[in-house]
Amino acid sequence: MFTQWAFAQKNATREEKLYAALDQFIANPTVTGIKNLEITERQFWDNPEPKTKNEILAIVILDCNKAFYEKQFGLYFDAIRSYEKALSLFQSHQLTNYDIVEYCLKPLGNLYTLTGDYTSAENTIKQYLFLAIKKNSTEQKTSAVINLAAVYKSIGKSEEAIDLLESQPVDKLSPEKKSLLLSLLGENYLLLGEYENSKKALEKAESILPDFVVYKNLALVYRKQRNYPKAEEYIKKAKSSLIGTSRRDISQVYLEEAKLFLDQKKIMASQNAVRAIFKELIPGYNSKNILPKEKNLYPETLLIDALEVLAQTYTEQKNYFKAIDCYQLTFAIDSRFSTVFFYEETSLLHTSNIRNRVEKAIGIYEQLFHKTNDRQYLEQAFKLQETTKSKALKNYIALTKKSGSKKQKEILYKIHELSAIITKEQEKGENANLEVINNTLSLQNEKIAELKKTFGKNGMELTSEFDMDRLYVKLKNDDITLTSYFYGKDTIYIFDIASNGIRLKSFPNSPKNKKTITDYLDYFTEASAISDHVSGYQKQSFALYKLLALEKIKTGKHLIIPDGLLCFVSFESLLTKASQSTDFSKLPYLMKDEIISYETSADFYLNHENHHIKEASVLGVFPVFENSSRSLVFSLEEMKAIKELFPGAYLEKSEATYAHFIKESKKHPILHLSTHASSGTVDVPATISFYNQDIVYSDLYSLDIHPDLVVLSACETGIGKLHRGEGAISIARGFQNAGAENLLFSLWKVNDFTTSLLMKNFYTHYKKGNSYPIANHKAKMKFLNDKAIPNGKKSPYYWSAFVFYGEVSEDTSCNYWYLFGGALIILSCLIVLQRQKKS
């Protein structure tokens, strides 16, 4: 980086002072010098005199240079703030005569990637890619493509990265760019397990311009192929090419060497390589004790990777205490990366990346428990896995519904609106307007920077220590057993917790066990699947019951926290023993033994707010879609049944518009939507239909509503793209983000007729004073026992789709006046009887 003296105006004293301060700093860059630059900038803004464009440009250049050196000193988040400030000033004042792409957008995008903010990285890179295309700058376009491919590699989109890289003409590229592109291509092929294609691309890069990155990646290929001598040969070549590189570059080679030694079970050699990484990256590191001190750590992915390798070496040595210490240090670094991710996609990716380490740590805690019989290790394992449950949802709720200011909420809602505009434009494919996308991305980045400013340097602390003692007390008071699943890459862990203690069970996430789950789910893809193969369903349902280690509980109620594919399982329909009966009402369903409800996180269960509705009213949405292929014939019957039980506003047919729903949504504690919905696909988001339009799940996020209950009487409202630790990104998820804490939603395509019966049953039992989960339970039992319903319609497909997530306490009855009136009647009868006895 360098100052742009060509832009200085001799007659602008303040401008000259800014450039002079910057030149003085660049001559001797230090952390103290950065603080001096901040003082210079603050003095500039404190001066009340109007600022010229040239002066503002001087500040932009100062911030870009400051950011460059902040990155050099490892102050990544300070550097991001400086670049974001420079970009905001450059755009808001419509400045020119400075290469904002080269000196701001490119390094900012790279920093976002480095710190795991992949959505911001992708948006920033796409922004300068558009500008490069507009300027017809081949060099900047290639840089953008390479950086975008690096982001795709980091978020598991290697196929997209390969397509992007291979679409680039390489003939006119510089040797450096050509080698970099081929090296990245090789890395992505490697991630897909295509070793020969990876080797081919890397060897071509080696022939053009060999450097440590190419050699390191070739060592990785040969390590994966277990050709250790060849891998060691390339590690030596990589080391010999490190002259003049950064400490981070050197550490990357040591990390690959540490992994190579670990794979060969050369434990001491691997630990020495990790020690070398710590020497490079941690100032004042004491190599006598391999583990660094937590206070000396900072946000750096290489430190996390090194500590994970070290943990694996201790695990090999069966030194489980040291291994746990390593993992705890990685989680401490994770927490320093960011307290808040403002993009949901980034938060989802962040959680996914952490979960592999969490899974290994749980396994070690399990070993420590077996070694010591101390249940604190099981509690530590449970609390650790809980930190990965619905983290993106928790962050959003904390920001918009609890801790966030009005200004912060408004900005965040605007960011979601802009995301929707970008998504809708991108869905047009080749017909998408790139100008619209770029302008919206630019505005979105401005809003993100504006939101960050409201938090200051320390961000916003959203997490707190999970209180196990409170959990045990609440479980006792609620007379409930909690079962939480952790769906790991290699192992599925099961935590059973009751008031008297905690147990941990597990089973391998093997192809065979996964097939047991998916074969069960296949029975709910269409109505005839179970009816046509009753014995097959019975066998599969019982097999899954046994796999999930569901045992007889001592409490009457059971709270399930599913994870992974288990989010799509209706536990009520599992069979607790083998059966040959063809009478669906006679089958031994788990529901007959216990009242089942669900939650996305134990933290939600522990901290659920009980609203105590005194008088329930319903906002009903019934588009019906009559005289169309989407007609919901029995929806009106459903509406009629609910209307007889509860007052409210019932939006029927053409009245059931999205705008009308929003207008009425805050006036009623219960929102009931009887309509169509779709789970979407990998690329198409989940939607729900109103009379006049379909609404994407994320459009619901900005609804600042707090209903006591949302009933989604529609197909697949709990189904969507599955994310590790978060569950399905579904319509139900949209309402959770909007503020709903209690939800009743479906796990597959539901039948119009049977749904109307179930809903009538549910509201009838709720009217009688039952809590939501008990009302749902009784509604299903009544359906099964109803002799007017034919056996074929009692298949679990028809009655078990609707699951309740939320508060399980029994004191959430809907109508205290109803109960009070009942009590008065009973009391009156007792008085009359007493008088009759006396007479």
C-alpha positions in Angstrom: 0.0 0.0 0.0 1.1 3.6 -0.6 -0.2 7.1 -0.2 -1.6 8.8 -3.3 0.2 12.1 -3.2 -1.1 12.9 -6.7 -4.5 13.7 -5.1 -3.1 16.1 -2.5 -3.9 19.8 -2.9 -1.2 22.1 -1.6 -3.7 24.7 -0.4 -5.6 22.2 1.7 -3.9 22.3 5.1 -6.0 19.7 6.7 -5.5 17.4 3.7 -1.7 17.9 3.9 -1.8 17.0 7.6 -3.6 13.8 6.9 -1.1 12.7 4.2 1.8 13.8 6.4 0.6 11.7 9.3 0.1 8.7 7.0 3.6 9.0 5.5 5.1 9.3 9.0 3.2 6.1 10.0 4.2 4.1 6.9 7.9 4.9 7.5 7.6 3.1 10.8 4.4 1.1 11.1 3.6 0.1 14.7 0.4 -0.7 16.7 1.0 2.6 18.6 1.3 4.3 15.2 -2.2 3.0 14.3 -3.6 4.6 17.4 -2.0 7.9 16.5 -3.6 7.7 13.1 -7.0 7.2 14.8 -6.4 10.3 16.9 -5.5 12.3 13.7 -8.7 11.1 12.1 -10.8 11.9 15.2 -9.4 15.4 15.3 -10.3 15.8 11.6 -14.0 14.9 12.2 -14.2 16.9 15.4 -13.4 20.1 13.5 -16.8 21.7 12.7 -15.6 23.2 9.4 -17.1 21.8 6.2 -15.1 19.0 4.6 -14.1 19.0 0.9 -14.2 15.9 -1.3 -10.4 15.9 -1.4 -10.2 15.9 2.3 -12.7 13.0 2.5 -10.6 11.1 0.0 -7.6 11.6 2.1 -9.4 10.0 5.0 -10.4 7.1 2.7 -6.8 6.6 1.7 -5.7 6.8 5.4 -8.3 4.2 6.4 -7.3 1.8 3.6 -3.6 2.1 4.6 -4.4 1.7 8.3 -6.5 -1.4 7.5 -3.6 -2.9 5.5 -1.3 -2.7 8.5 -4.0 -3.7 11.0 -4.2 -6.9 9.1 -0.4 -7.3 9.1 -0.5 -7.0 12.9 -3.3 -9.6 13.2 -6.0 -7.0 14.0 -8.4 -8.5 11.6 -11.6 -7.0 12.9 -10.1 -3.6 13.3 -8.9 -3.9 9.7 -12.4 -4.8 8.6 -13.9 -1.8 10.3 -11.4 0.5 8.7 -12.0 -0.9 5.2 -15.8 -0.7 5.8 -15.5 2.9 6.9 -13.4 3.8 3.9 -15.8 2.1 1.5 -18.8 3.8 3.1 -17.2 7.3 2.8 -16.1 6.6 -0.8 -19.6 5.6 -1.9 -21.7 8.1 0.1 -19.6 11.0 -1.1 -19.4 9.6 -4.7 -15.6 10.0 -4.8 -13.4 9.1 -7.7 -9.6 9.2 -8.6 -8.8 6.2 -6.3 -8.8 2.5 -7.1 -11.3 1.5 -4.4 -11.5 -2.0 -5.9 -7.8 -2.7 -5.6 -7.1 -1.0 -2.3 -10.4 -1.6 -0.4 -12.9 -4.1 -1.8 -10.4 -6.8 -2.7 -8.6 -6.9 0.7 -11.9 -6.5 2.5 -13.4 -9.5 0.7 -10.3 -11.5 1.7 -10.6 -10.5 5.3 -14.2 -11.5 5.4 -13.1 -14.9 4.1 -10.3 -15.1 6.6 -12.6 -14.4 9.5 -15.4 -16.7 8.4 -17.9 -14.1 7.3 -18.5 -15.9 4.0 -21.7 -14.1 3.0 -20.1 -10.7 3.4 -17.1 -12.0 1.5 -19.2 -13.3 -1.3 -21.3 -10.1 -1.6 -18.2 -7.9 -1.5 -16.4 -10.0 -4.2 -19.4 -10.0 -6.4 -19.6 -6.3 -6.0 -16.1 -5.7 -7.3 -16.5 -8.4 -9.9 -19.3 -6.4 -11.4 -17.2 -3.2 -11.3 -14.3 -5.1 -13.0 -16.7 -6.4 -15.8 -18.0 -2.8 -16.2 -14.4 -1.4 -16.5 -13.4 -4.4 -18.7 -10.5 -5.0 -16.4 -9.3 -8.6 -17.0 -6.8 -8.5 -14.1 -9.4 -7.5 -11.5 -12.0 -9.8 -13.0 -9.6 -12.8 -12.6 -8.8 -11.7 -9.0 -12.5 -11.6 -8.2 -13.1 -15.0 -9.7 -10.2 -16.6 -7.8 -11.3 -15.0 -4.5 -14.9 -16.0 -5.1 -13.8 -19.6 -5.8 -11.9 -19.5 -2.5 -15.1 -18.5 -0.7 -17.0 -21.3 -2.4 -14.3 -23.8 -1.4 -14.6 -22.6 2.2 -18.4 -23.1 2.3 -18.4 -26.5 0.7 -19.4 -25.4 -2.8 -16.4 -27.0 -4.6 -18.4 -27.9 -7.7 -19.4 -24.3 -8.2 -15.8 -23.2 -7.5 -14.5 -25.6 -10.2 -17.1 -24.4 -12.7 -16.1 -20.8 -12.1 -12.3 -21.4 -12.3 -12.6 -23.6 -15.4 -14.7 -21.0 -17.2 -11.8 -18.5 -17.1 -9.5 -18.1 -20.1 -6.0 -18.5 -18.8 -3.9 -17.7 -21.9 -3.5 -14.0 -21.2 -3.0 -14.3 -17.4 0.3 -13.6 -15.7 2.2 -16.7 -14.5 1.4 -15.8 -10.9 -2.4 -15.6 -11.6 -2.4 -18.7 -13.7 -0.5 -20.7 -11.1 -2.8 -19.4 -8.3 -5.9 -20.3 -10.3 -4.7 -23.8 -11.1 -3.6 -24.4 -7.5 -7.1 -23.4 -6.2 -8.6 -25.7 -8.9 -6.5 -28.5 -7.5 -7.7 -27.8 -3.9 -11.3 -28.0 -4.9 -10.9 -31.3 -6.8 -9.1 -32.6 -3.8 -12.1 -31.7 -1.6 -14.3 -33.7 -3.9 -12.0 -36.7 -3.6 -10.9 -36.4 -7.3 -7.2 -37.0 -6.5 -6.0 -37.4 -10.1 -7.7 -34.3 -11.4 -6.3 -32.4 -8.3 -2.8 -33.7 -9.0 -3.0 -32.8 -12.7 -4.0 -29.2 -11.9 -1.4 -28.8 -9.2 1.4 -30.3 -11.3 0.5 -27.9 -14.1 0.7 -25.0 -11.6 4.1 -26.3 -10.5 5.4 -26.3 -14.1 4.3 -22.6 -14.5 5.3 -21.0 -11.2 6.1 -23.3 -8.3 5.7 -21.8 -4.8 5.0 -23.0 -1.3 1.2 -23.1 -1.8 1.5 -25.5 -4.8 4.0 -27.7 -2.9 1.8 -27.7 0.2 -1.2 -28.8 -1.8 0.7 -31.5 -3.6 1.8 -32.8 -0.2 -1.8 -32.8 0.9 -2.8 -34.9 -2.2 -0.2 -37.5 -1.6 -1.0 -37.6 2.1 -4.7 -38.3 1.3 -3.4 -41.1 -1.0 -1.2 -42.4 1.8 1.9 -41.9 -0.2 3.7 -40.5 2.8 7.3 -40.5 1.3 6.1 -38.4 -1.7 4.1 -36.1 0.7 7.2 -35.5 2.8 9.2 -34.7 -0.3 6.8 -31.9 -1.2 6.7 -30.6 2.4 10.5 -30.2 2.1 10.0 -28.3 -1.2 7.4 -26.1 0.4 9.7 -25.3 3.4 12.5 -24.3 1.0 10.1 -21.9 -0.8 9.1 -19.9 2.3 11.8 -17.3 2.1 10.2 -13.8 2.2 6.8 -15.1 3.1 4.6 -14.2 6.1 4.4 -16.0 9.4 0.9 -17.1 8.5 2.3 -18.7 5.2 5.0 -20.5 7.2 2.4 -21.8 9.6 0.3 -23.2 6.8 3.2 -25.5 5.8 3.9 -26.5 9.4 0.2 -27.4 9.8 0.3 -29.7 6.8 3.5 -31.3 8.2 1.8 -31.8 11.6 -1.2 -33.6 9.9 1.2 -35.7 7.8 3.1 -36.8 11.0 -0.3 -37.5 12.8 -1.5 -39.7 9.9 1.7 -41.7 10.3 1.2 -41.9 14.1 4.4 -39.9 14.6 2.9 -38.2 17.6 5.9 -36.4 19.0 6.9 -35.1 15.6 3.4 -33.8 15.0 3.4 -32.0 18.4 6.7 -30.4 17.5 5.2 -29.1 14.2 2.3 -27.6 16.2 4.7 -26.0 18.6 6.4 -24.4 15.6 3.1 -22.9 14.5 2.5 -21.4 17.9 6.0 -19.9 17.9 5.2 -18.2 14.6 1.7 -17.0 15.4 1.6 -16.3 19.1 3.8 -13.4 20.5 5.7 -14.4 23.6 4.8 -18.1 23.2 6.6 -20.3 25.8 7.4 -23.6 24.0 8.1 -25.4 27.3 4.4 -26.0 27.7 2.9 -26.9 24.3 -0.5 -25.4 25.1 -0.6 -21.6 24.8 -2.4 -19.4 27.3 -6.0 -18.5 26.4 -5.3 -14.8 27.0 -2.7 -14.8 24.2 -5.0 -16.3 21.6 -6.8 -14.2 18.9 -9.2 -14.9 16.0 -7.1 -17.0 13.6 -8.3 -20.2 11.9 -4.8 -21.6 11.7 -4.6 -21.6 15.5 -7.9 -23.5 15.7 -6.6 -26.0 13.1 -3.3 -26.4 15.0 -5.0 -26.9 18.4 -7.3 -29.5 16.8 -4.3 -31.5 15.5 -2.8 -31.2 19.0 -6.0 -32.5 20.5 -5.9 -35.5 18.2 -2.3 -36.3 19.2 -3.4 -36.3 22.9 -6.3 -38.5 22.1 -4.0 -41.0 20.5 -2.0 -40.9 23.7 -5.2 -41.3 25.7 -4.4 -38.1 27.5 -8.1 -37.0 27.5 -7.7 -34.1 29.9 -5.1 -32.4 27.6 -7.2 -33.2 24.6 -10.2 -31.4 26.2 -8.0 -28.5 27.1 -7.1 -28.1 23.4 -10.7 -28.2 22.3 -11.8 -25.7 24.9 -9.1 -23.3 23.5 -10.5 -23.7 20.0 -14.0 -22.8 21.3 -12.5 -19.8 23.1 -11.1 -18.6 19.7 -14.4 -19.3 18.0 -16.1 -17.0 20.5 -13.7 -14.2 19.6 -14.4 -14.4 15.8 -17.7 -12.7 16.2 -20.4 -12.4 18.8 -23.0 -11.6 16.1 -23.2 -12.7 12.5 -25.6 -10.4 10.7 -26.2 -12.8 7.8 -28.1 -16.0 8.6 -26.0 -18.0 6.0 -22.8 -17.0 7.8 -24.1 -18.0 11.2 -25.3 -21.3 9.8 -21.8 -22.0 8.2 -20.1 -21.0 11.4 -22.1 -23.4 13.5 -21.5 -26.2 10.9 -17.7 -25.7 11.0 -17.7 -25.9 14.8 -19.7 -29.1 15.1 -17.0 -31.5 13.9 -14.9 -30.4 16.8 -17.8 -30.5 19.2 -18.5 -34.1 18.1 -14.9 -35.1 18.9 -15.0 -33.3 22.3 -18.2 -35.1 23.2 -16.5 -38.4 22.5 -13.7 -37.4 24.9 -16.0 -36.3 27.6 -17.7 -39.7 27.3 -14.3 -41.4 27.8 -13.6 -39.2 30.8 -17.0 -40.2 32.3 -16.2 -43.9 31.8 -12.8 -43.3 33.4 -14.0 -41.3 36.5 -17.8 -42.0 36.7 -18.2 -38.2 37.3 -21.4 -37.0 35.8 -19.9 -33.5 35.4 -18.3 -34.7 32.2 -21.7 -35.6 30.8 -23.0 -32.3 31.8 -20.1 -30.5 30.1 -20.7 -32.5 26.9 -24.4 -31.6 27.0 -23.7 -27.9 27.5 -21.2 -28.0 24.7 -23.5 -29.5 22.2 -26.2 -27.1 23.3 -24.0 -24.2 22.1 -24.5 -25.5 18.6 -28.3 -25.8 18.7 -30.2 -23.2 16.8 -27.4 -20.6 17.2 -28.5 -18.5 14.2 -32.1 -18.5 15.5 -30.9 -17.5 19.0 -28.8 -14.7 17.7 -31.6 -13.3 15.6 -34.1 -13.5 18.4 -31.7 -11.9 20.9 -31.0 -9.0 18.5 -34.5 -8.3 17.2 -36.8 -9.4 20.0 -34.8 -9.0 23.2 -31.6 -7.0 23.3 -31.6 -5.0 20.1 -32.5 -1.3 20.0 -35.2 0.1 17.7 -32.6 1.4 15.3 -30.8 -2.0 15.2 -34.0 -3.8 14.5 -34.9 -1.4 11.7 -31.5 -1.8 10.1 -31.6 -5.6 10.4 -35.1 -5.8 8.8 -33.9 -3.6 6.0 -30.9 -6.0 5.4 -33.4 -8.9 5.1 -35.5 -6.8 2.6 -32.4 -6.2 0.5 -31.5 -9.9 0.7 -35.0 -10.8 -0.7 -34.5 -8.4 -3.6 -31.1 -10.0 -4.4 -32.5 -13.5 -4.2 -35.5 -12.7 -6.4 -33.3 -11.1 -9.0 -30.8 -14.0 -9.0 -33.7 -16.4 -9.5 -34.1 -14.9 -13.0 -30.9 -16.6 -14.1 -29.5 -15.2 -17.3 -32.2 -12.5 -17.3 -31.1 -11.1 -14.0 -30.2 -7.4 -13.9 -26.6 -7.2 -12.7 -26.9 -3.5 -12.1 -29.8 -4.1 -9.7 -27.9 -6.9 -7.9 -24.8 -4.8 -7.6 -26.6 -1.7 -6.3 -28.5 -3.7 -3.8 -25.4 -5.5 -2.6 -23.7 -2.1 -2.2 -26.6 -0.8 -0.2 -26.7 -4.0 1.9 -23.0 -3.7 2.7 -23.6 -0.1 3.8 -26.4 -1.3 6.1 -24.2 -4.1 7.6 -21.5 -1.5 8.3 -24.1 0.8 9.9 -25.4 -2.0 12.1 -21.9 -2.9 13.2 -21.3 0.7 14.3 -24.2 0.5 16.7 -22.4 -2.3 18.6 -19.0 -0.7 18.9 -15.8 -2.7 18.9 -16.8 -5.4 21.4 -19.9 -6.4 19.5 -22.9 -7.9 21.4 -22.6 -10.8 23.8 -25.4 -13.2 23.2 -24.3 -16.4 24.9 -24.3 -17.3 28.6 -23.4 -20.4 30.6 -26.2 -23.0 30.4 -27.5 -23.6 33.9 -27.8 -27.4 34.5 -29.2 -26.9 38.1 -32.0 -24.8 36.8 -32.7 -27.5 34.1 -33.0 -30.3 36.7 -35.4 -28.2 38.8 -37.6 -27.3 35.8 -37.7 -30.9 34.6 -38.9 -31.9 38.1 -41.5 -29.2 38.3 -42.8 -30.1 34.8 -42.6 -33.8 35.4 -40.9 -34.3 32.1 -37.9 -36.2 30.6 -35.7 -34.4 28.1 -34.0 -36.3 25.3 -31.6 -34.3 23.1 -29.9 -35.7 20.0 -26.6 -34.5 18.5 -26.4 -35.7 14.9 -22.7 -35.9 14.3 -20.7 -36.7 11.2 -19.5 -40.0 12.6 -21.6 -40.5 15.7 -25.1 -39.7 16.9 -25.2 -38.9 20.6 -28.3 -39.1 22.8 -28.6 -37.2 26.0 -31.4 -38.4 28.4 -32.0 -35.9 31.2 -34.5 -36.1 34.1 -34.6 -34.4 37.4 -32.5 -37.2 39.0 -29.6 -37.1 36.5 -28.2 -37.4 33.0 -27.2 -40.3 30.7 -25.3 -40.4 27.4 -25.8 -43.0 24.7 -24.7 -43.1 21.1 -24.7 -45.1 17.9 -22.6 -44.8 14.7 -23.8 -42.6 11.9 -23.1 -45.5 9.5 -24.7 -46.0 6.1 -26.8 -48.8 7.6 -28.1 -46.7 10.5 -28.8 -43.7 8.3 -30.8 -46.0 6.0 -32.9 -47.1 9.0 -33.9 -43.4 9.4 -34.4 -42.6 5.7 -36.4 -45.8 5.1 -38.7 -44.9 7.9 -39.1 -41.3 6.5 -39.9 -42.8 3.0 -43.2 -44.2 4.4 -44.4 -40.6 4.8 -43.8 -39.4 1.3 -47.3 -40.3 0.1 -50.5 -41.6 1.7 -50.4 -45.1 0.2 -46.8 -45.9 1.3 -47.9 -47.2 4.8 -51.3 -48.6 3.8 -49.8 -50.6 1.0 -47.0 -52.0 3.2 -48.3 -52.2 6.7 -46.0 -54.9 7.8 -43.0 -53.1 6.3 -43.9 -49.9 8.1 -44.3 -51.8 11.4 -40.9 -53.4 11.1 -39.2 -50.2 10.1 -40.9 -48.1 12.8 -39.9 -50.6 15.6 -36.3 -50.7 14.2 -36.0 -46.9 14.4 -37.4 -46.9 17.9 -34.7 -49.3 19.0 -32.0 -47.4 17.1 -32.9 -44.2 18.8 -32.6 -45.9 22.2 -36.0 -44.7 23.4 -36.7 -46.4 26.7 -39.7 -46.4 29.0 -39.6 -43.1 30.9 -40.7 -42.5 34.5 -42.4 -39.2 33.7 -45.7 -38.8 31.8 -44.3 -36.2 29.4 -41.3 -36.4 27.0 -39.5 -33.4 25.4 -37.6 -34.3 22.3 -34.8 -32.0 20.9 -34.1 -33.6 17.5 -31.2 -32.9 15.2 -30.2 -33.6 11.6 -32.6 -36.0 9.8 -34.3 -36.7 13.1 -36.0 -33.3 12.8 -38.3 -34.9 10.2 -39.3 -37.8 12.4 -42.7 -37.8 14.2 -41.7 -39.7 17.3 -45.3 -40.2 18.2 -45.7 -42.7 15.4 -42.8 -44.9 16.4 -43.8 -48.4 17.5 -42.5 -49.6 20.9 -42.7 -53.3 20.1 -43.2 -55.6 17.2 -46.8 -56.0 16.1 -48.8 -58.0 13.5 -52.0 -56.0 13.8 -53.5 -54.4 10.7 -55.8 -52.2 12.8 -54.0 -48.9 12.9 -55.7 -47.8 16.1 -54.4 -50.9 18.0 -50.7 -50.4 17.1 -48.3 -49.8 20.1 -47.4 -46.2 19.2 -45.0 -44.3 21.5 -47.7 -41.7 21.8 -49.8 -44.1 23.8 -47.1 -44.3 26.5 -46.2 -40.6 26.9 -47.1 -37.1 25.9 -44.5 -35.9 23.3 -43.5 -32.4 22.5 -40.5 -30.9 20.8 -38.1 -28.0 21.1 -35.2 -26.8 19.0 -32.9 -26.1 21.9 -32.8 -26.9 25.7 -32.1 -23.2 26.2 -35.5 -22.3 24.7 -37.2 -24.8 27.0 -35.4 -23.4 30.0 -36.1 -19.8 29.3 -39.5 -20.0 27.7 -41.7 -17.0 28.5 -45.1 -18.0 29.8 -47.7 -15.4 28.6 -50.8 -16.7 30.4 -53.5 -15.8 28.0 -56.7 -14.8 29.8 -58.9 -14.8 26.8 -57.9 -16.4 23.6 -58.8 -15.1 20.2 -57.8 -16.4 16.8 -56.6 -14.8 13.6 -57.6 -17.3 11.0 -56.3 -17.3 7.4 -58.4 -19.4 5.0 -57.6 -18.6 1.3 -59.5 -21.8 0.3 -58.5 -21.3 -3.4 -61.9 -22.5 -4.6 -62.6 -23.3 -8.2 -58.9 -24.1 -8.8 -56.6 -27.1 -8.8 -55.4 -26.0 -5.3 -58.8 -25.9 -3.8 -59.0 -26.8 -0.1 -62.5 -28.1 0.2 -62.4 -28.9 4.0 -60.7 -25.7 5.0 -64.0 -24.0 5.5 -65.2 -26.8 7.7 -62.0 -26.3 9.8 -62.7 -22.6 10.0 -66.3 -23.2 11.1 -65.2 -25.5 13.9 -62.7 -23.1 15.3 -65.0 -20.1 14.9 -67.6 -21.9 17.1 -65.0 -22.2 19.8 -63.1 -19.0 19.8 -63.8 -15.4 18.8 -61.4 -13.6 16.5 -60.9 -12.4 12.9 -61.3 -15.0 10.2 -59.9 -14.0 6.8 -61.8 -16.1 4.2 -61.0 -16.5 0.5 -60.1 -13.1 -1.1 -59.8 -11.5 2.3 -56.9 -13.9 3.2 -54.2 -11.6 1.7 -50.7 -11.2 3.1 -51.3 -7.5 3.8 -54.5 -8.2 5.7 -52.7 -10.9 7.7 -49.9 -8.5 8.7 -52.5 -5.8 9.7 -54.4 -8.2 12.0 -51.5 -10.3 13.2 -50.7 -8.3 16.4 -54.3 -8.2 17.6 -54.7 -11.9 18.4 -52.6 -14.4 20.5 -53.3 -17.3 18.2 -52.5 -17.3 14.5 -54.0 -20.1 12.4 -53.1 -20.5 8.8 -55.0 -23.1 6.8 -53.5 -22.9 3.4 -50.8 -24.4 1.0 -47.1 -24.4 1.7 -44.0 -25.9 0.1 -40.7 -27.0 1.6 -38.8 -25.8 -1.4 -35.7 -27.5 -2.7 -31.9 -27.1 -2.2 -32.0 -23.9 -4.4 -35.6 -22.8 -3.9 -36.7 -21.6 -0.4 -39.7 -22.7 1.5 -42.9 -20.8 0.9 -46.4 -20.3 2.3 -49.5 -19.3 0.2 -51.8 -16.4 0.9 -54.8 -15.6 -1.4 -52.8 -13.2 -3.5 -49.2 -14.3 -3.3 -46.7 -16.8 -2.0 -44.4 -15.7 0.8 -40.8 -16.9 1.2 -39.9 -18.0 4.7 -37.3 -15.3 5.2 -39.9 -12.6 4.4 -41.5 -13.5 7.7 -38.4 -12.5 9.7 -39.2 -8.8 9.7 -42.6 -9.4 11.2 -42.3 -8.1 14.7 -45.0 -10.2 16.2 -45.3 -12.1 19.5 -48.2 -14.5 19.2 -48.7 -17.1 21.9 -49.3 -19.8 19.3 -48.9 -20.2 15.5 -50.8 -23.1 13.9 -49.6 -23.9 10.4 -52.4 -26.1 9.1 -50.7 -26.7 5.7 -48.3 -29.1 4.0 -44.6 -29.4 4.9 -44.5 -26.3 7.1 -41.7 -27.8 9.2 -39.7 -29.0 6.2 -36.9 -27.1 4.4 -33.2 -27.2 3.7 -31.5 -28.9 6.5 -28.6 -27.2 8.3 -26.4 -28.8 10.9 -27.5 -27.8 14.4 -30.3 -25.5 13.1 -32.7 -28.1 11.7 -34.9 -27.2 8.7 -35.0 -23.7 7.4 -38.8 -23.8 6.9 -41.9 -21.8 7.2 -42.1 -22.7 10.9 -38.5 -21.3 11.2 -39.7 -18.1 9.6 -42.4 -17.6 12.3 -39.9 -18.4 15.0 -37.7 -15.6 13.7 -40.8 -13.4 13.7 -41.3 -14.0 17.4 -43.4 -17.1 17.8 -42.4 -19.4 20.7 -45.2 -22.0 20.4 -45.8 -23.6 17.0 -47.9 -26.5 15.7 -46.7 -27.5 12.2 -46.5 -30.4 9.7 -43.7 -32.7 8.7 -45.1 -33.8 5.3 -47.9 -33.3 2.9 -51.1 -33.5 4.8 -54.7 -34.5 3.9 -57.3 -31.7 3.8 -60.1 -33.8 5.4 -58.1 -35.4 8.2 -56.3 -32.1 9.0 -59.7 -30.4 9.5 -60.7 -33.1 12.0 -57.4 -32.9 13.9 -57.6 -29.2 14.1 -61.2 -29.3 15.5 -60.0 -31.9 18.1 -57.0 -29.7 19.0 -59.0 -26.5 19.6 -61.7 -28.4 21.5 -59.3 -29.8 24.0 -57.5 -26.5 24.3 -60.8 -24.8 25.0 -61.2 -27.2 27.9 -58.1 -25.8 29.5 -55.4 -28.3 28.3 -52.0 -27.0 27.4 -50.9 -26.9 23.8 -48.9 -30.2 23.9 -51.6 -32.0 25.8 -54.3 -30.7 23.5 -52.3 -31.9 20.5 -51.8 -35.3 22.2 -55.5 -35.7 23.0 -56.5 -34.6 19.5 -54.5 -37.4 18.0 -55.8 -40.0 20.5 -59.4 -39.0 19.8 -58.7 -39.3 16.1 -57.4 -42.8 16.5 -60.3 -43.9 18.7 -63.0 -42.3 16.5 -65.0 -45.3 15.2 -66.5 -43.1 12.5 -63.1 -42.8 10.8 -62.3 -45.8 8.6 -59.2 -47.8 9.4 -57.4 -46.7 6.3 -57.5 -43.1 7.4 -56.0 -44.0 10.8 -52.6 -44.6 9.2 -49.9 -42.6 10.9 -49.6 -40.7 7.7 -52.9 -38.9 8.4 -52.6 -38.1 12.1 -48.9 -37.9 13.1 -47.7 -35.1 10.8 -48.4 -32.2 13.2 -45.8 -31.7 15.9 -45.8 -29.1 18.7 -42.7 -27.1 19.5 -42.8 -24.8 22.5 -43.8 -24.5 26.2 -44.7 -27.7 27.9 -45.9 -26.4 31.3 -49.5 -27.2 32.0 -50.5 -23.9 33.4 -50.8 -22.2 29.9 -54.5 -22.8 29.7 -56.4 -20.6 27.3 -59.3 -19.5 29.3 -59.1 -19.0 33.0 -62.7 -17.8 33.1 -63.8 -21.1 31.7 -62.0 -23.0 34.5 -63.2 -20.5 37.1 -66.8 -20.9 35.9 -66.4 -24.7 36.1 -65.1 -24.4 39.6 -68.1 -22.2 40.6 -70.6 -24.8 39.2 -68.9 -27.6 41.2 -68.9 -25.5 44.3 -72.6 -24.7 43.9 -73.4 -28.4 43.5 -71.5 -29.2 46.7 -73.4 -26.5 48.6 -76.8 -27.8 47.4 -75.9 -31.3 48.4 -74.7 -30.2 51.8 -78.0 -28.4 52.4 -80.0 -31.4 51.2 -78.2 -33.5 53.8 -78.9 -31.1 56.6 -82.6 -30.9 55.6 
